[in-house]
Structure formats: C-alpha cells, structure tokens
Amino acid sequence: MGFQDVMKDIEGYQDIQRDIEILKKYGIDYSSQRGSVEHSINLFHPKKIRLGVSEIQQETGTTRTLRLVPKDGYLPPFQAGQYINVFVDVAGIRTSRPYSISSSPGQTAYYDITVRRVSDGFVSEYLLDEIRVGDELESSGPAGTFNYNPLFHGDDLVFLAGGSGITPFMSMIREVTDRNLNRRIHLIYGCDSPDDVIFAEELARRAENHPNFSWDLVISTPPQGYQGLTGFITAGLMKQVLGDLAGRMFYLCGPEAMYAFCDKELSGLGIPKRKIRIEMYGSPRDVTRQPGWPSGVKAEAVFNVAVKGKKIIEARACEPLMISLERAGLAIPALCRSGECSLCRTRLLTGKVYQPAGVKLRKSDRRFGYIHACMAYPLEDLEIMI
C-alpha cells in the first residue's frame, strides 16, 4: 500500500482535496512568486536599513531631530513607540544606539529620531556634532514593545515623560491627533528647566486643537518667577492634574532615576503593575549604585575576558561587557542595548557578572549560562563564547 493510499483513509482527506481543486479553479496562483519569501519578509523586517539624513532640526540647545529617508526607496512600517538601532563607526569603533522614532507611523516617507546630548556620550556627540544633511547612516528595522495595545490598554492613557523620554510619546501623540483616533491622552512632562522642553510649541498647539490630548509641564529647577508646576512627578501632583485615576493606563519613559521614583509614586496611588508600561532606556549611568552591586568591586576595576576561539580583552567593571567587546573590535549583534531583546545573548563559560534588575533573561538562558552582554558587568576574570 502506497503513501497516497494511506492518506485517503485519513478522516478529512477527501474534503481537503476537494478544497484544493476549488482553489485551483477560483483562487490566486502564487507560483510565480516562489522563492521570493525572503524578499517579502525583508520589506517588513529588514536586518539593516540604509538611511540618508535629509534634514536636521534644532529642538533645544542640546537636542536635534534627524530626519532619515530611505536610500533604497522603502521604509518598513512601525508602531508608535518603537525604535531603530542606529549603527555608527566612531574613532574606529563599530557600535550602535537605539533611538525612538519620534515621527508618526502615518508618515511613511521618513523616520525622525530626536537625539539629546549625553554627558560623555559616545554616540550622541557624534550624531550631533559630526552628522550633516546628506550623510548616510545604517540602522536596524523598527523594534520594541513600548506601544499601544488596543486589547489591553483601554482608551484613557497617561504618559509620564522625563527629558528626552518624550520621543516615543511624541510619535504616539502625533498618530492619535493626526488620525483623530478614539483615545484620550494626558501627558505629564518633567524637565529640568524650561529651556530643556522638547517639542514645546507643537505640544501646545496639538493640545489646543485636539480635545482628546492635554498636557502638563513640570519643571524641577525653575527659574525665578516661574509660574507653572514645579518639582517632581509625585503621587500628589498626578492626583492634582489627573483627578480620577480609575481605568487609566500609565506609560513611563525618561531618565534612569525617574523609573524608581515614579514606580514608587504609582504604587502609592494603588496603580496595579498591569496598568504600567515602562520603556527600558539603556544601561545605568553608575552601575555601582544599583541594588545588589558587590561592595568589594570598584568601578575602576579591570578584568581579563577570554573570548573563546578569538582573543583575550580587557573589560572595565563599570561598563557593559558589550562595550568592552566593541572597543576590542568584536562587535556582536545588538538591538535594544537595554537587556530586553536578547539579541546579544552570550555564553558565560566561567566567571561572574552583575546584571541589573529589569534584564529579561529567559529561564533557559539562566539554566545554561547565557547573559545579555549589553547589561552584564564583569565582577572577575571571565571566559565567554560569542
């Protein structure tokens, strides 16, 4: 008895064959596209995108928006709140940094990324000081999960932004107001001074023209005579400007110190964790101040890292292992650089590393000794496999 004879005895086989014959007669023949699956996938999820800088907009004294257009004629779609990872070569070192797309996903001709100067920032200074209109950059495709989910997030949203953390929210605000979507947004935006407020004029204009969007600015170091809200985004301030908190979904994006502070304030208001969305925003400025950092390891400590099959490099305790690898010319896959996407997972063969809270290691990775190199700090000499 042949294979086809056996198949005929399986329940439902004849029904499937009948459906196939009907589809052959009335369906669409895709046989001419055989072999083009990879091309189709790359239209939506490319590994790399070639981008040209078409415009540079000065936002504040320390912040610029780079408008990026496709060099190959097409930009993959994205969801408001997602980011691209921008790859650069600085001083002979190949590295990358993720930047939220600040333009609306309804705008398909370009991506805007809004870059703020970081003190001792390796990549931000390069993008702000060296990049000119007409230059070319390379990035990943859009990625990230800090976006609106209509099934779980409801239609009453609160955005808590600090400094350059406004950028993913700007994409969301532009999308909702441009398309007149049925969502209510209240933005509470914290900045150090009025001069640091990014998109101030546009936020004011959109709030004036769209009743479903409102915002409050909170200045932590106000100048003399300032009349607006001051201090930090506390539980009391949130109750003051928001009123009833029931049913609202909270999104949080800003500097490192803002996360622990606002998380505590939201907890004090009785906001459940399932109603809080947090965007991971890179490695800590000073990892030695993080909970659980061993007191016996100083920030200036330097350890040897043996990369199996390659070479031995030096790694500083105070910086992520990924950066040490990049300094040594060993670039590994990277996307979020925040311990979330797992693209940089690396096998730790011997030695110990510190990984801050929030690193999303899978249970299987912990079991078999994998780490996220972007958020792993050496505590002693290591051997790794990349």
FENKA-V269042 format. One record per pair of residues at least 12 apart in sequence whose C-alpha atoms are under 10 Angstrom apart, sorted by the first residue. I is the first residue (numbers start at 1). J is the second residue. Records with the same first field share a line. If there is no record, write none. Layout:
I=J / J
This chain:
42=76 / 141
43=74 / 75 / 76 / 77 / 141
44=74 / 75 / 76 / 77 / 78 / 141 / 142
45=76 / 77 / 78 / 140 / 141 / 142 / 143
46=75 / 76 / 139 / 140 / 141 / 142
47=139 / 140 / 141 / 142
48=84 / 85 / 86 / 87 / 138 / 139 / 140 / 141 / 142
49=69 / 70 / 71 / 72 / 74 / 75 / 76 / 84 / 85 / 86 / 137 / 138 / 139 / 140 / 141 / 142
50=68 / 69 / 70 / 71 / 72 / 73 / 74 / 75 / 136 / 137 / 138 / 139 / 140
51=67 / 68 / 69 / 70 / 71 / 72 / 73 / 74 / 75 / 86 / 110 / 111 / 134 / 135 / 136 / 137 / 138 / 139
52=66 / 67 / 68 / 69 / 70 / 71 / 72 / 110 / 132 / 133 / 134 / 135 / 136 / 137 / 138
53=66 / 67 / 68 / 69 / 70 / 71 / 110 / 111 / 112 / 131 / 132 / 133 / 134 / 135 / 136 / 137
54=66 / 67 / 68 / 69 / 70 / 110 / 132 / 133 / 134 / 135 / 136
55=67 / 68 / 69 / 112 / 132 / 133 / 134
56=68 / 112 / 113 / 114 / 128 / 131 / 132 / 133
57=112 / 114
58=114 / 115 / 128 / 198
59=114 / 115 / 116 / 195 / 196 / 197 / 198 / 199 / 200
60=116 / 194 / 195 / 196 / 197 / 198 / 199 / 200
61=116 / 117 / 195 / 196 / 197 / 198
62=115 / 116 / 117 / 118 / 125 / 128 / 195 / 196 / 198
63=114 / 115 / 116 / 117 / 118 / 124 / 128 / 164 / 196 / 197 / 198
64=113 / 114 / 115 / 116 / 117 / 127 / 128 / 198
65=102 / 103 / 111 / 112 / 113 / 114 / 115 / 116 / 128 / 167 / 198
66=102 / 110 / 111 / 112 / 113 / 114 / 115 / 127 / 128 / 131 / 132 / 133
67=101 / 102 / 103 / 109 / 110 / 111 / 112 / 113 / 114 / 133
68=109 / 110 / 111 / 112 / 113 / 133 / 134 / 135 / 136 / 137
69=108 / 109 / 110 / 111 / 112 / 136 / 137
70=109 / 110 / 111 / 136 / 137 / 138
71=136 / 137 / 138
73=109
74=108 / 109 / 110
75=108 / 109 / 110 / 111 / 141 / 142
76=105 / 108 / 141 / 142
77=105 / 106 / 107 / 108 / 141 / 142
78=101 / 104 / 105 / 106 / 108 / 111 / 141 / 142 / 143 / 144 / 147
79=101 / 104 / 105 / 106 / 142 / 143 / 144 / 145 / 146 / 147 / 148 / 168 / 171 / 172 / 175
80=100 / 101 / 102 / 103 / 104 / 105 / 106 / 144 / 145 / 146 / 147 / 148 / 167 / 168 / 169 / 170 / 171 / 172 / 173 / 174 / 175 / 176
81=100 / 101 / 102 / 103 / 104 / 105 / 142 / 143 / 144 / 145 / 146 / 147 / 148 / 167 / 168 / 169 / 170 / 171 / 172 / 173 / 279
82=98 / 99 / 100 / 101 / 102 / 105 / 141 / 142 / 143 / 144 / 145 / 146 / 147 / 167 / 168 / 169 / 171 / 172 / 279
83=97 / 98 / 99 / 100 / 101 / 102 / 111 / 113 / 139 / 140 / 141 / 142 / 143 / 144 / 145 / 146 / 167 / 168 / 335 / 336
84=96 / 97 / 98 / 99 / 100 / 101 / 111 / 113 / 138 / 139 / 140 / 141 / 142 / 143 / 144 / 335 / 336
85=97 / 98 / 99 / 100 / 138 / 139 / 140 / 141 / 142 / 143 / 334 / 335 / 336 / 337
86=98 / 99 / 113 / 123 / 127 / 137 / 138 / 139 / 140 / 141 / 335
87=123 / 137 / 138 / 139 / 140 / 334 / 335
88=123 / 126 / 127 / 136 / 137 / 138 / 139
89=123 / 126 / 137
90=122 / 123 / 126 / 127
91=122 / 126 / 327
92=326 / 327 / 329
93=323 / 325 / 326 / 327 / 328 / 329 / 330 / 331
94=323 / 326 / 327 / 328 / 329 / 330 / 331 / 332
95=122 / 123 / 322 / 323 / 325 / 326 / 327 / 329 / 330 / 331 / 332 / 333 / 334
96=122 / 123 / 138 / 139 / 140 / 323 / 326 / 331 / 333 / 334 / 335 / 336 / 337
97=122 / 123 / 124 / 139 / 282 / 334 / 335 / 336 / 337
98=113 / 139 / 140 / 142 / 143 / 144 / 281 / 282 / 334 / 335 / 336 / 337 / 338
99=112 / 113 / 114 / 115 / 139 / 142 / 167 / 168 / 281 / 336
100=112 / 113 / 114 / 115 / 142 / 143 / 144 / 146 / 164 / 165 / 166 / 167 / 168 / 169 / 170 / 171 / 281
101=113 / 114 / 142 / 167 / 168 / 169 / 170 / 171 / 172
102=114 / 166 / 167 / 168 / 169 / 170 / 171 / 172 / 173 / 174
103=167 / 168 / 169 / 170 / 171 / 172 / 173 / 174 / 175
104=168 / 169 / 170 / 171 / 172 / 173 / 174 / 175 / 176 / 177 / 178 / 179
105=171 / 172 / 174 / 175
106=171 / 174 / 175 / 176 / 178 / 179
107=174 / 175
111=142
112=167 / 171
113=167 / 168
114=164 / 165 / 166 / 167 / 168 / 198
115=127 / 128 / 164 / 167
116=128 / 163 / 164 / 165 / 196 / 198
117=129 / 164
139=335
140=334 / 335
141=335
142=335
143=335 / 336 / 341
144=279 / 280 / 335 / 336 / 340 / 341
145=277 / 278 / 279 / 280 / 340 / 341
146=168 / 169 / 251 / 252 / 253 / 277 / 278 / 279 / 280
147=168 / 169 / 171 / 172 / 251 / 277 / 279
148=172 / 249 / 251 / 277
150=183
152=249 / 274 / 275
153=247 / 248 / 249 / 250 / 274 / 275 / 276 / 277
154=183 / 184 / 247 / 248 / 249 / 275
155=181 / 182 / 183 / 184 / 185 / 247 / 248 / 249
156=182 / 183 / 184 / 185 / 186 / 212 / 245 / 246 / 247 / 248 / 249 / 250
157=183 / 184 / 185 / 186 / 187 / 213 / 247 / 248 / 249 / 250 / 251 / 275
158=184 / 185 / 186 / 187 / 188 / 214 / 215 / 238 / 242 / 245 / 248 / 249 / 250 / 251 / 252 / 276
159=172 / 173 / 185 / 186 / 187 / 188 / 189 / 215 / 249 / 250 / 251 / 252 / 253 / 277
160=186 / 187 / 188 / 189 / 190 / 216 / 233 / 238 / 250 / 251 / 252 / 253 / 254 / 258 / 259 / 262 / 278
161=187 / 188 / 189 / 190 / 191 / 217 / 233 / 251 / 252 / 253 / 254 / 255 / 258
162=188 / 189 / 190 / 191 / 192 / 197 / 218 / 232 / 233 / 252 / 253 / 254 / 255 / 256 / 257 / 258 / 259
163=189 / 190 / 191 / 192 / 193 / 196 / 197 / 198 / 253 / 254 / 255 / 258
164=189 / 190 / 191 / 196 / 197 / 198 / 253 / 254 / 255
165=189 / 190 / 191 / 198 / 252 / 253 / 254 / 255 / 279 / 281
166=187 / 188 / 189 / 190 / 197 / 198 / 199 / 252 / 253 / 254
167=198 / 199 / 253 / 254
168=253 / 279
169=185 / 187 / 251 / 252 / 253
170=187 / 198 / 199 / 202 / 203
172=185
173=185 / 186 / 187 / 203 / 206 / 207 / 213
174=202 / 203 / 206
176=210 / 212 / 213
177=206 / 207 / 209 / 210 / 211 / 212 / 213
178=206 / 210
180=210 / 212
181=212
182=212
183=212 / 213
184=210 / 211 / 212 / 213 / 214 / 248
185=207 / 211 / 212 / 213 / 214 / 215 / 248 / 249 / 250
186=207 / 212 / 213 / 214 / 215 / 216 / 241 / 242 / 250
187=203 / 207 / 213 / 214 / 215 / 216 / 217 / 242 / 250 / 251
188=214 / 215 / 216 / 217 / 218 / 233 / 237 / 238 / 241 / 242 / 252
189=215 / 216 / 217 / 218 / 219 / 232 / 233 / 253 / 254
190=216 / 217 / 218 / 219 / 220 / 229 / 230 / 231 / 232 / 233 / 254 / 258
191=217 / 218 / 219 / 220 / 221 / 222 / 230 / 231 / 232 / 254
192=218 / 219 / 220 / 221 / 222 / 230 / 231 / 232
193=218 / 219 / 220 / 221 / 222 / 223 / 226 / 230
194=217 / 218 / 219 / 220 / 221 / 222 / 223 / 226 / 228
195=219
196=219
197=217 / 218 / 219
200=217
203=215 / 216
204=216
215=241
216=228 / 229 / 238 / 241 / 242
217=229 / 230 / 233
218=230 / 231 / 232 / 233 / 237
219=231 / 232 / 233
220=232 / 233
232=258 / 261 / 262
233=258 / 261 / 262 / 265 / 266
234=261 / 262 / 263 / 264 / 265 / 266 / 268 / 269
235=262 / 263 / 264 / 265 / 266 / 267 / 268 / 269
236=265 / 268 / 269
237=265
238=265 / 266 / 269
239=269
245=269 / 270 / 271
246=270 / 271
247=271 / 275
248=271 / 275 / 276
249=271 / 272 / 274 / 275 / 276 / 277
250=266 / 271 / 272 / 273 / 274 / 275 / 276 / 277 / 278
251=275 / 276 / 277 / 278 / 279
252=276 / 277 / 278 / 279 / 280
253=277 / 278 / 279 / 280 / 281
254=278 / 279 / 280 / 281
255=280 / 281 / 282 / 284 / 285
256=280 / 281 / 282 / 283 / 284 / 285 / 286
257=284 / 285
259=278 / 279 / 280 / 281
263=276 / 278
279=338 / 340
280=336 / 337 / 338 / 339 / 340 / 358 / 359
281=336 / 337 / 338 / 339
282=336 / 337 / 338 / 339 / 340 / 374 / 375
283=319 / 320 / 337 / 338 / 339 / 356 / 374 / 375 / 376
284=318 / 319 / 320 / 338 / 356 / 375
285=318 / 319
286=299 / 318 / 319
287=299 / 317 / 318 / 319 / 320 / 354 / 355 / 356 / 375 / 377
288=317 / 318 / 354 / 356 / 377
290=354 / 355 / 356 / 357
291=356 / 357
292=354 / 355 / 356 / 357
293=354 / 355 / 356 / 377 / 379
294=354 / 379
296=379
297=317 / 318 / 378 / 379 / 380
298=316 / 317 / 318 / 379
299=316 / 317 / 318 / 319 / 379
300=316 / 317 / 318 / 319
301=315 / 316 / 317 / 318 / 378 / 379 / 380
302=314 / 315 / 316 / 317 / 318 / 378 / 379 / 380 / 381
303=315 / 316 / 317 / 378 / 379 / 380 / 381 / 382
304=316 / 378 / 380 / 381 / 382 / 383
305=321 / 324 / 325 / 350 / 351 / 378 / 380 / 381 / 382 / 383 / 384
306=349 / 350 / 381 / 382 / 383 / 384 / 385
307=325 / 330 / 347 / 348 / 349 / 382 / 383 / 384 / 385 / 386
308=347 / 349 / 383 / 384 / 385 / 386
309=384 / 385 / 386
310=330 / 385 / 386
311=328 / 330
312=328 / 382 / 383 / 384
313=325 / 327 / 328 / 329 / 330 / 382
314=327 / 328 / 381 / 382
315=327 / 328 / 377 / 378 / 379 / 380 / 381 / 382
316=377 / 378 / 379 / 380
317=353 / 354 / 376 / 377 / 378 / 379 / 380
318=376 / 377 / 378 / 379
319=374 / 375 / 376 / 377 / 378
320=337 / 353 / 354 / 355 / 372 / 373 / 374 / 375 / 376 / 377 / 378
321=346 / 353 / 371 / 372 / 373 / 374 / 375 / 376 / 377 / 378
322=334 / 337 / 344 / 346 / 372 / 373 / 374 / 375 / 376 / 377
323=373 / 374 / 375
324=373 / 374 / 377
325=373
330=386
331=344 / 386
332=344 / 345 / 346 / 373 / 374 / 386
333=345 / 346 / 373 / 374 / 386
334=372 / 373 / 374
335=374
336=374
337=372 / 373 / 374 / 375
338=358 / 359 / 360 / 372 / 373 / 374 / 375
339=355 / 356 / 357 / 358 / 359 / 360 / 361 / 371 / 372 / 373 / 374 / 375 / 376
340=358 / 359 / 360 / 361 / 372 / 374 / 375
341=359 / 360 / 361 / 372
342=359 / 360 / 361 / 362 / 365 / 370 / 371 / 372 / 373 / 374
343=372 / 373 / 374
344=370 / 371 / 372 / 373 / 374 / 375 / 386
345=361 / 365 / 369 / 370 / 371 / 372 / 373 / 374 / 385 / 386
346=365 / 369 / 370 / 371 / 372 / 373 / 374 / 376 / 384 / 385 / 386
347=365 / 368 / 369 / 370 / 371 / 372 / 373 / 383 / 384 / 385 / 386
348=368 / 369 / 370 / 371 / 372 / 373 / 382 / 383 / 384 / 385 / 386
349=368 / 369 / 370 / 382 / 383 / 384 / 385
350=369 / 380 / 381 / 382 / 383 / 384
351=378 / 379 / 380 / 381 / 382 / 383 / 384
352=376 / 377 / 378 / 379 / 380 / 381 / 382 / 383
353=371 / 373 / 375 / 376 / 377 / 378 / 379 / 380 / 381 / 382
354=371 / 375 / 376 / 377 / 378 / 379
355=371 / 372 / 373 / 374 / 375 / 376 / 377 / 378
356=375 / 376 / 377
357=375
358=375
359=371 / 372 / 374 / 375 / 376
360=372
369=384
370=384 / 385
371=384
373=386
